[in-house]
Each structure stands twice: as C-alpha cells, then as structure tokens.
Amino acid sequence: MNHNIVKRNELLAQKIIRGLESRNMSGYYAKNREEALGKALELIPEGSAITMGGGASVHEIGLVEALKQENYNFIDRDAIADKRAAMLAAYDADVFLTSANAITEDGILVNIDGNSNRVSAIAQGPKKVLFIVGMNKVCDDVDGAIKRARNVAAPINAQRFGLNTPCAKTGACADCKSPDTICCQFLITRFSRHTGRIHVILVNDNLGF
C-alpha cells in the first residue's frame, strides 16, 4: 500500500478512536490483518463463549479460524442445525463478533440488518461486542454512512446471498419493500452506556463490503 495512504489512514484512525472514546467505546488501530488478529485475541479471554452475526471482515483477518483452534467456546451458528437457537445464544455470550457497514470519522457506527439478530446483539445482550472494521468503511458523517450501508454493503450482500432484491440487480438501493430485503433494521450506535462493552479494531486494509 502506498506510504501516503498508510499515513493518512493512521491519522484518520486516531481521529476515529478519539471519537469512539468520547462515546464511551474503545478503539484500536492495526497496521495490517495480522496485527488486527493479535489485538482481537488479546481482547478475548480464553474460555470465553463467543458468537457472531455475520461479518466477512472477522473471517478475513483469520479470527474465526484462530478461535476454533484455541481454548475458546466458539458457537458456530453455521454448524448448528437450529439457527434460531444459535442466534439466541448470542444474547448471553461473553463476546459477540461483528463488523460495521460503515463508521463515521467521529466514531459513530452504522449497521443495517435483515434478520436483525446482528443489530439487536450489538445494541444489547452480549457482555462485549468486538468490531473488526476496515478503513474502507470510513465515511464523513452519518448521512454518508447510511448511504454507504444502503448502496455499497446491501447490494453486495444481497448478491452474495442470492436474494431477489432490486439492489441485487442494479447495484443501487431502491428503498424497496421486497420480501428479500436486508434493509429491515437500521442501527446507529452513537454512545455506549456500558464502559468496556464496545471495542472497535480499525484495520489498515480493505475488509468486508
């Protein structure tokens, strides 16, 4: 990656981290995927009950594979036949892993969801929520973050899940009410009342969608 881009991302990440801290959330900057993985494992105590609600970025830094191999109780919803039970287990987990559809420069997280298990667990339930967020998801403000979630993240996710939505066909949000829509719930996380609950690792890489 170009040196100037790296420096810009590092400086921008520090601004975001200050924003997160002002909102009672914790932020960290990782220079690459390997450093992000190390920081994530540092934040997850051994023996923790861990689950997740989607999040390609979590897979891309190798965190899921690492948790399966070490001394953790990773609840793999993809390996559980009862999907509802797997989703409900998230609300009592020690750690919930996810990414964000977008994050603003002043530390506000924006997420949209279809089944809504992911956004509901971010809002309340798990003792700790750990976000893995690539610097490609940074937006100027909440309006920009919502636009990114609807016009970048949603169409790509609709396409990869094979959903029959307008955005899957056109690549742009149509504000649809399709039965397959994944834009059912919007969550804007601007503050955490619970100190030490929300942690965000910003990664100097393009991760997720």
C-alpha positions in Angstrom: 0.0 0.0 0.0 1.2 3.5 -0.8 3.1 5.1 2.1 0.9 8.3 1.9 -2.3 6.2 2.1 -0.9 4.3 5.1 -0.1 7.6 6.9 -3.4 9.1 6.0 -5.2 6.0 7.4 -3.2 6.0 10.6 -4.0 9.7 11.2 -7.7 9.2 10.4 -7.9 6.2 12.6 -6.6 8.2 15.5 -9.3 10.8 15.0 -12.0 8.0 14.9 -10.5 6.4 18.1 -10.8 9.8 19.9 -14.4 9.9 18.7 -15.1 6.4 19.9 -13.6 7.2 23.3 -15.8 10.3 23.6 -18.7 8.0 23.1 -17.6 5.5 25.8 -16.3 3.0 23.3 -12.8 1.7 22.8 -10.9 1.9 19.6 -7.6 0.5 18.3 -5.6 0.8 15.1 -4.0 -2.2 13.4 -1.5 -1.7 10.6 -2.5 -5.0 8.9 -4.6 -8.1 9.2 -2.0 -9.9 11.3 -1.9 -7.1 13.8 -5.7 -7.0 13.9 -5.8 -10.7 14.7 -3.3 -10.3 17.5 -5.3 -7.4 19.1 -8.6 -9.3 18.8 -7.2 -12.3 20.6 -5.7 -10.0 23.2 -9.3 -8.6 23.9 -10.9 -12.1 24.1 -10.1 -14.0 27.3 -9.5 -17.7 26.9 -12.6 -19.9 27.7 -15.0 -17.1 26.6 -18.3 -18.1 25.0 -18.1 -16.4 21.6 -20.5 -16.0 18.7 -21.0 -13.7 15.8 -23.7 -12.3 13.5 -22.1 -12.3 10.0 -19.1 -10.2 9.3 -16.9 -11.1 6.4 -14.1 -8.9 8.0 -14.0 -11.2 11.0 -13.2 -14.2 8.7 -10.8 -12.2 6.6 -8.3 -11.5 9.4 -8.4 -15.2 10.4 -10.1 -14.7 13.7 -12.8 -17.3 13.3 -10.2 -20.0 12.4 -8.0 -19.0 15.3 -10.9 -19.2 17.8 -11.8 -22.7 16.6 -8.3 -23.9 17.1 -7.6 -22.4 20.6 -9.2 -22.6 24.0 -12.4 -20.8 23.3 -16.1 -21.8 23.3 -16.9 -20.6 19.8 -20.5 -21.1 19.0 -20.5 -21.6 15.2 -24.0 -20.9 14.0 -23.2 -22.3 10.6 -22.6 -25.7 12.2 -25.8 -25.7 14.3 -29.0 -27.0 12.8 -31.2 -24.9 15.0 -30.4 -21.4 13.6 -32.8 -19.7 16.0 -31.1 -21.3 19.0 -27.7 -20.2 17.6 -28.9 -16.7 17.2 -30.4 -16.5 20.7 -27.2 -17.8 22.2 -25.6 -14.5 21.1 -27.5 -12.5 23.7 -25.8 -14.4 26.6 -22.4 -14.7 25.1 -19.2 -13.3 26.6 -18.1 -11.8 23.3 -20.1 -11.0 20.1 -18.0 -10.6 16.9 -19.1 -8.4 14.0 -18.1 -5.7 11.6 -19.8 -2.5 10.7 -21.4 -1.4 7.4 -19.9 2.0 8.0 -18.2 4.2 10.6 -18.0 7.9 10.7 -14.9 10.0 11.3 -16.2 10.9 14.7 -16.8 7.4 15.8 -20.5 6.6 15.1 -21.2 3.0 13.9 -24.0 2.4 11.3 -25.4 -1.1 10.6 -28.4 -2.5 8.7 -29.8 -6.0 9.0 -32.3 -8.3 7.6 -33.0 -10.9 10.3 -31.9 -8.2 12.8 -30.1 -10.7 15.1 -26.8 -8.8 14.5 -28.1 -5.3 15.2 -30.1 -6.4 18.2 -27.0 -8.1 19.7 -24.9 -5.0 19.1 -27.5 -2.9 20.9 -28.0 -5.2 23.9 -27.1 -8.6 25.3 -23.6 -9.9 24.9 -21.1 -8.7 27.6 -18.6 -7.5 25.0 -19.0 -6.5 21.3 -15.9 -6.6 19.2 -16.0 -4.9 15.7 -13.4 -5.6 13.0 -13.6 -2.6 10.6 -11.5 -1.9 7.5 -10.6 1.7 6.8 -12.6 1.3 3.5 -15.7 1.7 5.6 -15.0 5.2 7.0 -17.4 7.9 6.0 -17.6 11.7 6.7 -20.8 11.6 8.6 -24.0 9.6 9.5 -25.7 10.5 6.2 -22.7 9.3 4.3 -22.5 6.1 6.4 -26.2 5.3 5.8 -25.7 5.9 2.0 -22.7 3.5 2.1 -24.7 0.9 4.0 -27.5 1.0 1.5 -25.7 1.5 -1.7 -22.5 -0.5 -1.2 -22.9 -3.1 1.6 -26.5 -4.0 1.0 -26.3 -4.7 -2.8 -23.1 -6.8 -2.4 -24.6 -8.8 0.4 -27.9 -9.3 -1.5 -25.9 -10.5 -4.4 -23.7 -12.9 -2.5 -26.7 -14.4 -0.7 -28.6 -14.8 -4.0 -31.5 -12.6 -2.9 -34.2 -11.3 -5.2 -34.0 -7.5 -4.5 -33.7 -4.5 -6.8 -30.3 -3.7 -5.5 -29.0 -7.2 -6.3 -29.9 -6.5 -10.0 -28.9 -2.8 -10.3 -26.2 -2.4 -7.6 -28.1 0.6 -6.1 -30.6 0.9 -3.3 -34.3 1.3 -4.5 -35.7 1.8 -1.0 -37.6 -1.5 -1.7 -40.1 -3.5 0.3 -39.1 -6.7 -1.3 -39.7 -9.9 0.8 -36.0 -10.5 0.5 -34.9 -7.0 1.6 -32.0 -7.0 4.0 -32.6 -3.3 5.0 -35.2 -4.2 7.7 -33.5 -2.6 10.7 -31.1 0.3 10.9 -28.9 0.8 13.9 -26.9 3.9 14.7 -24.6 3.4 17.6 -23.6 6.9 18.8 -22.9 6.1 22.5 -22.5 3.2 24.9 -23.8 3.4 28.4 -21.7 0.4 29.4 -18.0 1.1 29.8 -15.8 -1.6 28.3 -18.5 -3.2 26.2 -17.9 -2.0 22.7 -14.5 -2.3 21.1 -13.6 -1.4 17.5 -10.4 -2.5 15.8 -9.7 -0.3 12.7 -7.6 -2.2 10.2 -5.4 -0.6 7.5 -6.9 -2.7 4.8 -10.0 -3.1 2.6 -12.2 -5.6 4.5 -15.7 -6.8 4.0 -18.3 -4.9 2.0 
